[in-house]
Amino acid sequence: MAERLLIRALKGGKSTKIVTLNGKNMTKMPSMLEKLPGLKTLDLQNNRIPKVCPEISTLTQLTALNLGNNLLEEVPEEMKYLTSLKKLHLFGNKIHRFASGVCDGLQNLILLNLNNNQLTWIPQEISRLKSLTYLSINHNRLASIPRELCFLENLSELQLNYNQLICIPKEMNFLKKLQKLLLVRNNIESLPEGLCDLFNLRILDIAGNVIQMFPPGFQDLKLREFYCEGNPLFLKQPVNAVKHEDIWSLQEITSRLIMNQLAEKNPFLMQAIEWYPQVRNIISQGRKCAICGKSFLTVWLECVEFFPPSKNWKISRNLQLVPLQILICSYKCFNQCDPNLFGIAQV
């Protein structure tokens, strides 16, 4: 059957624009494809192809290539010669690496689907995909993503569900056109402040991570849909905050500055502090915020603030059953907040 379809396509020669050999149990990509220089769409999904043939590099007019559900182990180097390619589907393979230089020629690529593979890393060269608007790498083994991914200025949808991510690059704020961000079922502990600069973001799904609080400005996002179930979020509880003064004392301000600079191993202060035993005695009484980790001297609860989600946000149905309040670190990591004063719940 596959041979007959291919022969029929070859008879069309340069006029053949589409070849579909889906689910033909093929174990090799046909080298005769080089005789179809006018080909626009090639569908070879659901076969058993372990590698692409070198002849595919001649298909410079190809705009859509589907190699999903095959046996590829890498994003092939031959892809860089497909300079007209706009859509590339490589889902459901055994891909665990990118071939060197593969991103160089894909300047027109709009969509890249790498779902259900075995990737543990993404090369820095991904930033060369300047036209990319849709990137999906769900169900892989990514532990991190390179900051260079955040330089894809045309990216509008990013899916990284079901990986092993711990954090998101702080350069996230460069993705100005991002509208949809899916980070379901990772190990993310916190969101970068840069996320709050994404004013075009409309859908955010962080369900199933280990996030407890949100960065300052999060409540101002113009989201339409927000999902956060399965995170150990802090829940608002009635407490009495202890405030020693309405205004910080000079000692408090100075102590916090010194303690936080010492924590960053400021060489000047580390040397100078040896000459001031009284200062050492004062800062020895300091403690660290249980949430943000910064040092303080007296007991304050000014570090955080609870905000209700915007009424315009569509949230998970189970979150609609409780008065969800999102915890915002509104003073940017300077002060004390004891987590024992708040309830922690998987919502």
N, C-alpha and C positions, 0 to 999 in steps of 0.2 A: 504493500500500500504506500509506504513512504517513498519507494523508488518511483512509483507511478506519478505521485504528486510532484516529485522533484523533476522528473522528465517533462511533465506538463509545464512546470514553471520555466524550465530551460528553453522550451520551445518559444516562450514569449520573449526571451532575450532581454534587451534593454527596456522593453515595455512592462516587464514584470515588476510590480511594486510591492506585492505582499506574498510571503511564503509562510504557511502555517503547517508545522509538522509536530503538532502537539500530541503527546502520549503515543508515540510510535515505537517505543521500546528501543530507541536508537542508542548505540554505545559509542558512536563516533559522529562528529559534526561533518557533514558532507563538504568535501573540498571543492566540489563543482559550483559552490556558491559564488566563486570568483567570476563566473560567467554571467552574473546578474548584477552588473554595475549600477543599474538604476533602482535597486531594491531599497524600499523605504521602511518596511516592517518585516521583522523576522521573529517568528514564534517557535521556539524549540523547547518549551517547558514540558515537564512530566516525562522526561526520558532518562537515560542513564549515561549521560555524556560527562566524562571526567576532565576534559580539557577542550579548549577551542582550537580550531585549525588555523594555521598561519594565514590561510587565504582570506580569512574574514577581514583582514586589514585593508583589503581592496574595496570594501563596501563603504566608500566615503560619503555616500548619500543616505545611508541608513539613519533613520530618526528614532526608531523604536526597536529594542532588542529584549526579548524575554527568554532567559535561560533558567527560570525558576524550577525548583524541584529536579535538579540533576545531581551530579557528583563532583562538582568543581571544588577545589581546595584553596583557590586564591582568586582574587579579582584579577583577571588575566591582563598581561601587559599589552596584548593586542588591542585592547579597548582604546588605548590612547590614539590609535590611527582613525578611529571612527569620529571624525571631527564634526559631523552633523548630528550626532546622537543627542536626543533630548530625553528619552526615557530608557532606563536600564533596570531590569528586574533580575535580581540574583538571589531571591529568597529560596529557602529550603534546600540549600546545598551544604557543603562541609567546609565552607570558606573560613580560614583562620588567619589570612594575611592578605595584604595588598601587594601586588607586584610592583617593583620599583618603577617610578615614572608613570604609572598608570593614569594619574590625574592630569598629566600635562596637556593632553590633547582634547580633553572633555570640556572645553570652554562653553559649549552650548547645552550641556546637560542640565535639565530642569528637575528630573525625578530620579532618585536612587533608592531602590528597595533592597535592603540586605537582611530582612527579617529571617529568623530561624536559621542562623549559622553558628559558627564557633569563634567569632572574633573576640579577642581579648584586648585589642588596642586599635586605634585609628591613627593613621599617619598624619603628621603635621601638614603634608602636602594637600590634605583635603581642602585647605583654604584656596587652592587654585581653581576649584569648581565655582567660578564666579557667578554663573547663572542659576545655580541650584536653588530651588524654592521648596522642594519637598525631600526630606531625608528621614528614612525609617530604618532603624536598626534594633527592632524589638527582638526579644528572645535570643540574645547572644550572651557573652561572658565579659562584657566591658566592666573594668574596675575604675576607669577614669576616661575622660574625654579631653583632648588637647585644647588649649586655649585658642589655637588657630581655627577651630571649628566656629568660634564666635565671630570670625571675620567674614563669614559668608553673608554679606550684606543684603542679599535678596531672599534669604531663607524666610519662609512664612510658616512652615510646619516642621516640627522636629519631634520624632517619636523615639524614645529610648526606654520603653517599657521592658520589664523583666530582664534586667541586667544585674550587675553587682556594684553599681555606682555608689560611692560614699559622699562625693561632693560634686558641685557644679562650678565651672570656672567663674571667677569674679568678673571676667570680661564679657559675661552674658549681656551686659548693657549695650554692646555693639550690634546686637541683632535687632535693629530698630524696626524691621518689617515683620518680625515674628508675631503670628496670630494664634498659633496653637502649639502648646508644649505639653507633652505626655511623658511622665516619669514614674509610671506605676510600678510597684514591686521592685524597688531597689533598696539600698541601705543608706539613703541620703539623710544626713543628720541636720543640715541647715540649708537654707536658701541664700544665695548671695544678695547683697544690697542692690547690685546692678539689675536684678530682676525687676525691681520697682521702677526702673526707667523705661520699661517696655510698654509704652503707652498704646501700642496697637495690639497687645496681647488680649485675646478674648476667651480662650479656653485653656485652663490649667488643671492638670490632673496629677496629684502627688500621692494618691492613695497607696497605702501599704509601704510606707517608709518609716523612719524613726525621728520625724520632725516634731519638736515640742513648741517652738515659737517661730515668729516670722520677723523679717527685717523691717526697719523703719520705712514708712511710706507704703507698705504692702496694702493697707486699707484703701489707698487712692487708685489702685489699678482699676481699669475700666473693663473688668471681666464680665462675660455673659454666663460662663459655666466654671464652677470651681468644685473640685472633688478632693477630699482629704481624709476620707475614712481609713481606718487601720493605722493611724499615727498616734503616738502617745502624747496627744496635745494636752497642755495645761488648761484646766477648766477653771473658770472664775468661781471663787468661794468667798463668802463674807469674812474679812479679816480686819484687824485693827493695825494699821501701819504705825510703826514707831518712828517719829521724826524728832530729833534732838533740837533742831533749829529750822526756822523757815528759810534761812539763808546760810549757805556754807560758810564755815569759819575759814580764815586764812590758813590755819593749821591743816584743815581737812583738804583744801585745794592743793596746798604744797605737798602734803603727804601722799595724796593720790598720784600727783605728777611724778614724785620721786619713786614711789613703789612700782608704778607701771613702767617707768624708764629702766629701773633696775631689772625688772622682769624681762625686758628686751636687751639686757646686758649692755647698757650704755657705758662705754669704757670710761668716760670722764666722771660720771657719777659713781661708778664702782670704785674708782680710785679716791675720789673726794670724800665719800661717806666714811672712810676709815678715820678721818680727822675730826668727825663730829659724833662722839658717843651719845650725846643727848638725842640727836636726830635718829640714830640707830635704835635707841630705846623706844622712841615714839612709834617708828614704823614697824617695830617688832610686834606691836599690838594689832597690826593690820590683819585683815582677812580678805578672802577672795569671794567674789560673787559666784554663787553656785550655778548660775546660768551662763553668764558671759565670761567668767574667769578673770575679770579685771579686779584690781585691788581697791579697797576702801578702808577707812579708819573707823567711822561711826556706823551705826545701823540705820540704813535708809531703805525705802522701797520705791525709789523714784526711777529705777531702771526700766520698769516695764509698764505697759498700759494695755487694757483690754478694749477691743473694738468689736462691735457686731459687724458681720459681713454686710456689704452693700445690699440693699433690697433688689438691685438689678442683677445680682449674681444668682444663677441657677445652681443649687447645691444638691448633694445626694439626698435621697428620700429619707434615709435613716438619720441624717443630720437635721432634718426638718422637725424631728420629734423632740429635740433638745434645743434650748436657747444658746446656740453656738456663739462663743466669743473668742476671737482670735487674739493671741497674745503677741504684742508688738514690743520689741526692744527699742523704745522711743528715745532713749537718751544715749544710744550708741555705745554701750559697753563701758559705762563708768561706775556703775553702782550696784548695790546689793539687792538681791531678791532671793529669799529662801524658798526653795521648791516645796518645803514642808508646809508652807502656808497656802499652797494651791493643790487642788485635786488633779490627779493625772489619770486620764482615761483613754482607752482605745475607742475612738468614735467612728 
